[in-house]
Structure formats: C-alpha cells, structure tokens
Amino acid sequence: MHMTEPNVLRCLLALGLMSGLVACRSLANCFNSGFTPAACGGGYSESNVASLPQHTATSAEGRWTGTTPTGRTVVVLVVHDGSYWLFYSAKDQPNILAGLVQGTGTSHSGSFGSSNTTDFNVEGTATRAATTRGSYVPNKSFDGTIAYVTGETESFTSTSDVDSESAPNLTQVTGTYTGLRSDNHTVTMTVDSTGTLSGHATDGCTVAGTLSPPATGNVLHTSVTFGGGACRQGTETVSGVAFYDVTTQRLYSAALNHARTTSFLFLGTKR
C-alpha cells in the first residue's frame, strides 16, 4: 500500500473495508484465487521497540476506523495481547479490500511501536516487511505511520468505534453473509449459533471453521481450514480474529498461519 511521507513517524493499524474472502500462495496471482499467503520478515531492530514498556490497560487496544492521505479507508483492531490487524481498502473504493497489515506491537503512555509489521497486499504488490510507530489517546484517536524496508511510508488517522467495547455475541453474528472480491467473485459465509462457519466462493474454493468468544477482550477468535481443490492453499488451517459490526451488519475476519505466509480475509454483509 503506497503512502505519503509523513513528518512524524507513527504507528500503523487499521482494517480497511474489504470485500469477500482472500488468501493466496503466489502474490502475483494472489487475489485471482481469493485466498492469499505472503512471505514476511524484517523491519527495525527489536531494540527500537524493546525500550517501550509492556502493553497496559491504558493502551491502544480497541477498534479504530479512519483514512490515509492516499484515499484508503482503514479499520484497525488492536487486541489485548498486543497483536494488531489493519484492513485497508483500494484507493477511493472503501468497499474493495486491498490488503491487511498485521503484527505485534507495544503501547504505553500514548505511544505505539512494532518491529514485525507485514503488509499482505492483494493488489499485485509483493508482501512487504515494515515497522510501525504511532500515537493514541485511549478510546478517542489513533494515528500512525508504516515504514517499509523499501523506504516507502504510509500514514493514517483514525478514531475509536463506539461499538468496539461491546462483548462478542454469537447470537448477533449468526446468519449468512455475502461479499464481493476485487476479482468479481462472490463469497458466501454462513455462521450458526454455535459459531461453526462454512463458506464458498464462486471460483469453487470452500472453507470451514469456527468463531469463538475469547476469555478476555472484545473480539472473536477464528480458525479456518481451506477445502483443497480450487483453493490455492490446499487444506491449510489458519487462525486469527473476527468481529461483527452491529451498525452495518458486517462480519470482518482475518487469519494467518503460524509463519504468516498464508492469509485469509473476509468481509461480508448479512443477508
């Protein structure tokens, strides 16, 4: 995701509105299959972030929505364990998913830092390593900058979502969702009252998995297994986070394998 050069280096996080399932094994063909992996690594040295105190209650934890100077919409999840998941849209197209930025960060006293950021872009740009720096006011604002190892940067500004403090509710999530991928394939996902999910795309790829409330925090845990066949990921299983936006009736989900080389993204609106 190309971004403008900011004067102040800050953090990254934000989830961009997406459309459909995503994951792949070859970034060149990434979004054509609807499912994506990506190689990762690198970033600032760990010493750049090690000086920041450990994650505390007055942290950047929460859900944030905002924009970048380049016209992208972002939605960011910062989880209680320090992981963050930023979904970003295509330029000037808030309903088209362009990728996911993910990593683990440390937040303290209004500052956020991460040395292991990875950008899983689905627009044809290779997956890139980066670092993030940012500033936040708990429950109000979160602004950040992603600095790629290639020298490029991207910045964003965001505000807290009013519903982000709500506890996960599987009863609300139960239903069928549809989303359109950037390659024009439609994805349908169904979640039942126990959190069991199943999905299929019009290119033939299927997935199955679960959603479950965590012991703490306000996001759902998700585990997804690809169905082989038309799926580029074979039968690999990935895990991550999900949340339901009550206002828009949209389900967001992102999952990665342990090596962060395969990704799964979903955004669908309840039918």
N, C-alpha and C positions, 0 to 999 in steps of 0.2 A: 504494500500500500504506500504509494508515494506521498510524502508530506512536506510541508513548508519548513524552512529552517527557523526555529524559534530562538529568541534571545536567551530565554531561560530554559535550561534543560529540566524537564519534569517527567512525571510518570506516565505510564500507559495503562489503559484498561478501558474496556468498553465493548459492549457487544452490539455489533451492527445488525440491523434488521436483516434477516435472511429469508430465503425462500427455499424450502424443500430440504431434502437430505443431501449431505455432502460427504465425500470421503474418496480417497484415491491412492494409487500406488505410484503413479507417474504424474508429476506435476505438469508435464507437457500436455497430458490428456486429462488432467485432473477432473475438471468439472463435467467432462463429457460423460463420465460414468455415473456421476452423482455421489461418488464416495472417494475420499482422499487421504493419503498419507504424506509425510514430508520429512526430509532429513533435517536435523537440527543440531545446534551446539553453539559454542562460542558466546561472546559478549564481554562485558567488562570483567575484570578480575573480581573474584569473590571479595577481595579486600575493600572494594568500593562500596559494598553493601554491608559487609560484616560489622562496620562501625555503627550501623543503625541498631538501636535496641530492638528486642523481640516484640512481635505483634502483641498489642494490648487491647483492652476493651474500648479505648478511645482511638480506634484505628480507622482505616479506610473501608472497613467491612460494610457491605451493603450492595444495593443495585443502583446503577447510575445510567442516565441517558444523556446524550449530547451530540456534538458535531465536531468535525475537523475543519480547518480552513480550506481544505480541498473539496468540500461539499459532500462528505460522507456522514452518514448517521452512525452513531456508536451506541451500543448497550454494553455496560460493563458489570460483571459480577465479581466482587471481592469477597471471598469466603473466609470463614473464621479460622481456617487452617493456613491462611496466607496465600492460597492459590488464587489466581485471577483469570477471568475468561472474558475477552473482549471481542464481541461480534461487530464487524463493520460492513457497511453497505457499499454498493457501487456508487460512484460519484453521481450526485444529484438523483439517485434512484434508491430511496430508502427501503423499498420492498424487495430489492435484489441483493442477496447475500454475496459479498465479495471475499470474505475470509474471517479467520479467527486469530487473535493474538492471545497467547497463553504463557503463563509462567508462575513462579512463586516469588512473592515479594515480602518486604518487611516495612511496616508502617509504624510511625511513632511521632507524637508531638507535631502533627501536621505535615510530615514528610513521608514520602513513599519511595522505595528503591527496589529494583530487581535486576539481577545479573544474568538470568537464564530465560529471557523472553524469546519466544519463537512465533513467527508470523506464518500461519498456514494460509497462504493466498490461493484463491481459486479462479483468478482471472488470467492465469498463464505465467505469472511471476513465480520464480522458484521460491521455495520456502527459505526464509532468511532468519538468521540469529540476530538478536539485538539486546539492548539493555533499556531499562525504563527508569525515569525519575519523575516525581510529581509532588503536588501539594494538595491537601484536602482540609476541609472543615467538616467534622463529623456530622452526618445527616443533612448536609447542605450542599457542598460543592466538592468536586474532584477534577483537577486539571493536570495533564501530564504530557510527557514527550517520550516518544520511542526513538532511540538512536540505533540505527542499523550498523552492522560491522562494515557495510559497504560505504558508510559515510553519510547516507541519507537520513533524514529525520521526519517524523510525523508528530503532530501535536493534537490535543483535543481538549475541549472544555465540557464539563458535564455537571448535572445537578442530581440530587437524590430523588429516587422514585418514592412517592408517598406510600405505595403498597409494599415496599421492599421489606418492611418489618413484619409482615403477616406470616404466620406459621404455615408451612406447606399443608395443603388439604387435598388428599387424593379424591375425595368426593367431587370437588370442583374440577379436578383435572380429568375425570372420567369422561370419555367421549371420542369422537372421530375428528381428526384434523387433516386439512389438505394444504399443501404449499406448492408453489411453482419454482422450479430450479432455473438458474440462469440459462441452461441449455434447453429450456421449454418443456422438460419432462415434469410431469406432475407426481408428487409424492403424497401418499395417504398413510396416516398413522392412527391406530386405534389404541386407546388405553382403557382397561377395565377398572372396576372398583378396587381390585386388589393390587393395582399397579403393574399388571402384566401388559406389555405393549407388543404390537406387531405392526409392521409397515411394509409397503411395497411401492416401487416406482414404476412408471410406465416403460422404463427400459428393461424391466424384468428383474432387477435386483430386489431382494427381500431382506428384512431384518426382524429380529425378535429380541425381547429383553424385558427389563423391569425398571420401575420407578419406585423409590422408597424414601420415606422421610428420614432425615439424619437424626442422630442422638441430640445434636445441638445445631444451631444455625437455622437459616430460613430458606434453604434451597433443597431440592430433591437430589438424591443420588440416582444415577442411571447406569445401567450396564446393557450393552447392545452387542449382539452377535450377528455377523453378516451371514446370509444364507447360501453363499457359494454361487455357482452358476454364472449369472450375468454380473455378479459383484466382483470388482477387481481385487477386493481384499480377501477373497476366498471365504473361509469360515472363521475369520479372526474375531476375537471379542475385545471390545474397548469399554472404558468406563469413564464417568465424568459427572457433570451436573446438569440439572434441568430446573426450570421454573415456569409457572403459569401466571400470565398477566391477566388478572381478573377484568380490568377495564377493556382491553382489546380482545379478550378471549383467545389469546395466542399462547402456544406452547413453544418454549425455546429449549433446545438441548444441545450439548456438546460433549464429546467423549474422545479419549485418546488411548492408545496402547501405552504400556509402561515406558517404551523407548521414545515415545512421542514421534513416531514415524507413520502412523496411520490415524486419520481423524474422521469423525462423524459429526455432522451438524444437521440440525433440523429446526425449521420454523414453520409452524402451521397454524391456521385459524380454525377454530372449532366450527363444525357444520351445524 
